[in-house]
């Protein structure tokens, strides 16, 4: 008999965190504890989600990244910490570094910070503020001496077709893109990213560093074709300009629009279509039991039979 691995997950009510919790609960060698803010435990859809995870075997602890004492208490007896938090700098940097400090105090062996992105380590500082924050936290984690695994999955399939990403309008039947339509980029479903994360948390032989995985490597042209086939309609496509044009658009927007979010989606697109943050050394083969969903299969599954 092998001892179980005690895993603490932060961010279990988020889109990805909930899937990671499910993936870990499916592993008999994992003992899962969820750190949850007080307000989440009171009522609403998130409480119902947590109740479901508890019924499956998860334990709950009340705590907050801004409450260091709760982090110290939560990390006692923990082997691996998995962070799936989202937010601004106070969460991604300050909160995760407070979590790191608590983990070090209590002898946690491994931490998986909230990366789940394109290869942010290849980007120059200033390329994207939200990726800059992750890299800042990651560099401190690497200096800490704890085992650390950065799960990099490219973009989520779900995000590529979401309104936020500003590439597809599925209702209107339009697609707009920058750059070369033949440049490949990496995409993975939320569910498959969660499966790889659970494996990374529990794999004792996995070395510190990047774990790059991808459900698919597609081009803009292939993505548009997959969407068209799934929805059985021709999309009106619009080429917005070159990668250089996109860089100028981002710079102009940052200079003239005070809204932090105004250039964010375009900055993600730039990192992808420019090839600057392309994943290399994919490690899918380390976990061959995971058969990630292609983008075309994902799109086909979104459409109800007969629709």
C-alpha positions in Angstrom: 0.0 0.0 0.0 1.2 3.5 -0.9 0.5 6.5 1.3 -1.9 9.0 -0.1 -0.8 12.3 -1.4 -2.4 15.2 0.5 -3.3 17.9 -2.0 -4.6 21.4 -1.2 -6.5 23.1 -4.1 -7.2 26.8 -4.1 -9.7 28.0 -6.7 -12.0 25.0 -6.8 -15.1 26.9 -7.8 -13.6 28.4 -10.9 -14.0 27.0 -14.5 -10.7 25.1 -14.3 -10.4 24.6 -10.6 -13.7 22.7 -10.4 -12.4 20.3 -13.1 -9.1 19.9 -11.3 -11.0 18.9 -8.2 -13.0 16.3 -10.1 -9.8 14.9 -11.7 -8.1 14.6 -8.3 -11.1 13.0 -6.6 -11.0 10.4 -9.3 -7.5 9.4 -8.2 -7.5 6.9 -5.3 -4.0 8.1 -4.3 -5.1 11.6 -3.7 -6.5 13.1 -0.5 -8.1 16.4 -1.5 -8.7 19.5 0.6 -10.2 22.7 -0.8 -9.4 26.1 0.5 -12.6 28.3 0.2 -13.4 31.8 1.1 -16.1 32.3 3.8 -18.6 34.0 1.5 -18.5 31.0 -0.9 -19.5 28.7 1.8 -22.8 30.5 2.5 -25.1 30.0 -0.4 -25.6 30.0 -4.2 -24.3 28.0 -7.1 -20.7 27.8 -5.8 -21.9 26.3 -2.5 -23.9 23.7 -4.4 -20.7 22.9 -6.4 -18.7 22.6 -3.2 -21.3 20.3 -1.6 -21.0 18.0 -4.7 -17.2 17.8 -4.3 -17.6 17.1 -0.5 -20.0 14.3 -1.3 -17.3 12.9 -3.6 -14.7 13.0 -0.8 -13.2 16.5 -0.7 -12.6 18.2 2.6 -13.3 22.0 3.0 -11.3 24.6 4.9 -12.2 28.2 5.2 -9.5 30.6 4.2 -8.3 33.3 2.0 -5.1 34.3 0.1 -5.3 37.6 2.0 -5.4 35.9 5.4 -1.9 34.5 6.0 -2.9 32.6 9.2 -5.5 30.7 7.3 -2.9 29.7 4.7 -0.5 28.5 7.4 -3.3 26.4 8.9 -4.4 25.0 5.5 -1.0 23.9 4.4 -0.2 21.8 7.5 0.2 18.2 6.5 -0.1 19.0 2.8 2.2 17.4 0.3 1.2 19.3 -2.9 -0.5 22.7 -3.4 -2.4 23.3 -6.6 -3.4 26.9 -7.3 -6.1 27.6 -9.9 -6.9 31.1 -8.8 -7.7 33.9 -11.2 -7.6 37.7 -10.6 -5.5 40.7 -10.6 -1.9 41.3 -9.3 -3.0 41.1 -5.6 -4.2 37.6 -6.2 -1.7 36.2 -8.7 1.4 37.7 -7.2 0.7 38.8 -3.6 -1.8 36.0 -2.8 0.3 33.2 -4.4 3.5 34.3 -2.7 1.7 34.4 0.6 0.6 30.8 -0.2 4.2 29.9 -1.1 5.4 31.3 2.3 2.9 29.2 4.2 3.8 26.2 2.1 7.5 26.5 2.9 6.8 26.9 6.6 4.9 23.7 6.6 7.3 21.6 4.5 5.0 21.3 1.4 6.9 19.3 -1.2 5.5 20.6 -4.5 3.4 23.6 -5.8 1.6 24.0 -9.1 1.0 27.8 -9.5 -1.9 29.2 -11.6 -0.3 29.3 -15.0 -2.4 27.3 -17.5 -1.5 29.4 -20.5 0.7 29.8 -23.5 4.5 29.8 -22.8 4.6 32.9 -20.8 8.3 32.3 -20.1 9.2 33.2 -23.7 7.6 36.6 -23.6 9.4 39.9 -22.9 8.2 41.8 -19.8 5.5 44.2 -20.8 4.0 41.9 -23.5 1.0 41.1 -21.4 0.3 42.3 -17.8 -1.5 39.2 -16.6 1.2 36.9 -17.9 3.8 39.2 -16.4 2.2 38.7 -13.0 2.3 35.0 -13.4 5.9 35.0 -14.4 6.8 37.2 -11.4 5.2 34.8 -9.0 6.7 31.8 -10.9 10.2 33.2 -10.6 9.8 33.6 -6.8 8.5 30.1 -6.6 11.5 28.8 -8.5 13.8 30.5 -6.1 12.0 29.0 -3.1 13.5 25.5 -3.4 10.1 23.8 -3.5 9.3 21.4 -6.4 7.3 23.4 -8.9 5.4 22.5 -12.0 4.1 25.0 -14.5 1.3 23.5 -16.5 1.2 25.2 -19.9 -1.6 24.2 -22.2 -1.8 27.0 -24.7 -5.3 28.6 -25.0 -8.4 26.8 -23.9 -10.7 25.6 -26.7 -13.5 27.2 -24.8 -11.9 30.6 -24.7 -11.0 30.7 -28.5 -14.7 30.7 -29.4 -15.8 32.8 -26.4 -16.8 36.5 -27.0 -14.0 37.6 -24.8 -11.4 36.4 -27.3 -12.9 38.5 -30.1 -12.1 36.1 -32.8 -15.5 34.4 -33.3 -19.1 35.7 -33.2 -20.9 32.3 -33.4 -24.3 33.9 -33.5 -23.5 36.4 -36.2 -21.4 33.8 -38.1 -18.3 36.0 -38.3 -14.6 35.5 -37.7 -12.0 38.2 -37.4 -8.3 37.6 -37.0 -4.8 39.2 -37.1 -1.6 37.8 -38.5 -1.0 34.8 -40.8 -3.9 32.3 -40.9 -1.4 29.5 -41.4 0.6 30.0 -38.2 -0.1 27.2 -35.7 -0.9 27.7 -32.0 -1.7 25.4 -29.1 -5.2 24.8 -27.6 -6.5 22.4 -25.0 -9.9 21.9 -23.4 -10.4 22.9 -19.8 -11.3 19.3 -18.9 -8.1 17.9 -20.5 -5.9 20.6 -18.8 -7.4 19.5 -15.5 -6.5 15.8 -16.2 -2.9 16.8 -16.9 -2.8 18.9 -13.8 -3.9 16.1 -11.6 -1.3 13.8 -13.1 1.4 16.5 -12.5 0.3 17.0 -8.9 0.7 13.3 -8.2 3.6 12.2 -10.3 6.6 11.8 -7.9 9.1 11.5 -10.8 8.0 14.7 -12.6 10.9 17.2 -12.5 10.4 20.8 -11.6 9.8 23.2 -14.5 7.4 23.4 -17.4 4.9 20.7 -18.3 3.8 21.7 -21.8 0.8 19.8 -23.1 -1.6 20.5 -26.0 -4.9 19.0 -27.0 -4.4 20.3 -30.5 -2.1 22.5 -32.6 -4.2 24.4 -35.1 -4.1 27.5 -37.4 -6.6 30.2 -37.6 -7.7 28.8 -40.9 -8.2 25.4 -39.4 -10.1 26.8 -36.5 -12.5 28.6 -38.8 -13.1 25.5 -40.8 -13.8 23.5 -37.7 -16.3 26.0 -36.5 -18.0 26.1 -39.9 -18.2 22.3 -40.1 -19.6 22.1 -36.6 -22.3 24.7 -37.1 -22.9 23.8 -40.8 -22.7 27.4 -42.0 -20.2 29.5 -43.9 -18.6 32.2 -41.8 -17.8 35.7 -43.0 -14.1 36.2 -42.3 -12.2 39.4 -41.9 -8.4 39.8 -41.8 -7.7 42.7 -39.5 -4.0 43.1 -40.4 -0.5 41.8 -39.9 1.2 41.0 -36.5 2.9 44.4 -36.8 -0.5 46.0 -37.3 -1.7 44.2 -34.2 1.3 45.4 -32.2 0.6 49.0 -33.3 -3.1 48.6 -32.4 -2.2 47.3 -28.9 0.2 50.2 -28.3 -2.3 52.8 -29.5 -5.1 51.3 -27.4 -2.9 51.2 -24.3 -1.9 54.9 -24.9 -5.5 56.2 -25.5 -7.9 53.9 -23.6 -7.7 53.9 -19.8 -9.7 50.7 -19.6 -7.3 48.0 -18.4 -9.2 45.3 -20.3 -9.4 47.1 -23.7 -6.2 45.5 -25.2 -6.1 42.3 -23.1 -7.7 39.9 -25.6 -5.6 41.3 -28.4 -2.5 40.8 -26.4 -3.3 37.1 -26.0 -4.0 36.9 -29.7 -0.7 38.6 -30.5 1.3 36.1 -28.3 -0.4 33.2 -30.1 -0.6 34.3 -33.8 3.0 35.8 -33.6 4.3 32.4 -32.5 6.2 34.1 -29.7 4.6 31.9 -27.0 4.4 28.6 -28.9 4.7 25.5 -26.7 7.7 23.3 -27.4 8.8 19.9 -25.9 5.2 18.8 -25.6 4.9 16.1 -22.8 1.6 14.6 -23.8 3.3 11.2 -24.2 4.2 11.2 -20.5 0.5 10.5 -19.7 -0.7 8.4 -22.7 -3.9 7.4 -20.9 -5.1 11.0 -21.5 -6.4 11.4 -25.0 -7.1 15.1 -25.4 -9.9 16.4 -27.5 -9.0 18.0 -30.8 -10.5 21.4 -31.5 -12.7 20.0 -34.3 -14.0 17.3 -32.0 -14.7 19.9 -29.3 -16.7 22.0 -31.7 -18.6 19.1 -33.0 -19.5 18.1 -29.4 -20.8 21.6 -28.7 -23.6 21.2 -31.3 -26.5 19.0 -30.2 -27.2 16.1 -32.5 -29.8 17.2 -35.2 -29.3 20.9 -34.4 
